[in-house]
Amino acid sequence: MTKLNNRIIERAKPSINDKYIADGDGLFLRVTPNGTKTFCFRYTVSEKRRLLSLGPYPVLSLADARARADAARKLIFDGKDPLEAASQSKQSESSGETVSALIKEWTERYASKTYKRLAHGWLSRVRAGFV
């Protein structure tokens, strides 16, 4: 089996269905009908076949895609599902802001300039952290 290289990736043409070009050890280049090229990692966890998208080409180089596939293989070896680990990390990143922090930011940026009555009562409570 021939490993992927930049020449093969650049010459890959779209077809009617998704086309998968293998690199080896579960790493593939997916070429969609609209011409988008994405690196993917196929693996099996608890008898389920999974597909993890690693990133688009040329934003993600072939060497970086191989490194990400290796990191996913290490997670599988440790008994973890790379898709679940990726979704958990995204959830932890997005849950950093609380509603009160968002309200405080909105009132300071927009509401205090537009609504002058907020400066007297409600805005002072928001700044104090009571809302």
N, C-alpha and C positions, 0 to 999 in steps of 0.2 A: 504494500500500500504506500502510495506517495504521500509524504507529509505536505501540509499547506506551505506555501511561500507567497510573497507579495505579488509575484507575477500571476500565479493561479488565482489569487483573490481578485486582483484587478480585472482579469479576463473573464471572470464568472459572469454569465449572462442570465437574466431572469427568464423564467418559463411560465407556463400557465399555472402550475402549482408551486408551492415552496420547494426549493431544491436544497438538499443538505450535502455538503462536501466535507468528508471526514479528514481530520488531522491525525487522529489516533487517541486512544485512552479516553474516549468519551467527548472529545472536543470536536465541534462541528462549526462550519460556516453555513448559516442559513441565508439563502438568497430568495427574497419574496418576489411575487409577480411585478411589484412596482419598482424593483431594483434595489431595495434596501438590503444591506449586507450586515448581518448580526452574528456575533460569536455566541454559540450555545454549548452547554455541557449537558449531555445525557447520562443518566445514572439510574440505578435501581435501589430503592430502599424499601424493605419489608414487602417484597414482591410487587412493588408499584414502580412503573416506569415513569421517570420525571424528566423535565427539561428545564434547565436553568439558563436564563438569558444573561450573558456576561457583559455585553455592551456592543455598540455599533462600530463597524469599520468605516472610516479610518480614525475615528476618535480613539478607539481602543486598538492598540497595535497587536500584532500576532504574538509578540513576546509577552505583553501584558495579559492577553487572553490565556496563554499557556500558564502564566503564574496564577491567575484567578482559578483556572481549572485545577491546578495542583492544590490550592487552598481548599477548594470544595472537596477534593479527594481526601484531604486530611480530616475534614469534618466528618465525612462518611466513615472513615476509619475509626474515628472517635465515637461513632454511634449516633451522630446527629444528622439531621436532614438539612442540607444547605439552603433549600427554599424556605423552610421554617425559620432558620437562623437569620436569613436576609429579611424576612417579613418582621421578625421581632426587633431587629435593629432599626428598621424604618419606623416602627411604632414607637420605639423609645425616643427616637429623634423628634418625632412630631408631637409627642406629648409633653414637651418641655414648657410650653406656655400655658398658663391657666387662663380661665375666663376673666378673672379680675384683672390680670395683667393686660389682656387684650382690651378690656373696657377702659382701663387707665390710659393706654396708649391712644385709643380712639378719641377720648375726650381731650387729651392734651394736643393732639395733632389737628383735629377737625372741629369738634364740638365747641371748644372754648373760643375759637375764632368766629364761628357762625352764630352760636346761641349765647348771647350775653347773660341771660338769666342763670345759666349754669354756673357762672363764676361765683354767685352768691351762696347757694346752698349745696346743690348736688355735687358740684365739682370739688368742693372742699372735702366732702365726705369720701369721694373717690380717692383723692390724694392721701387722705388719712388711712385708707385701707378698710373702710367700713362697708363698702359695696362689693 
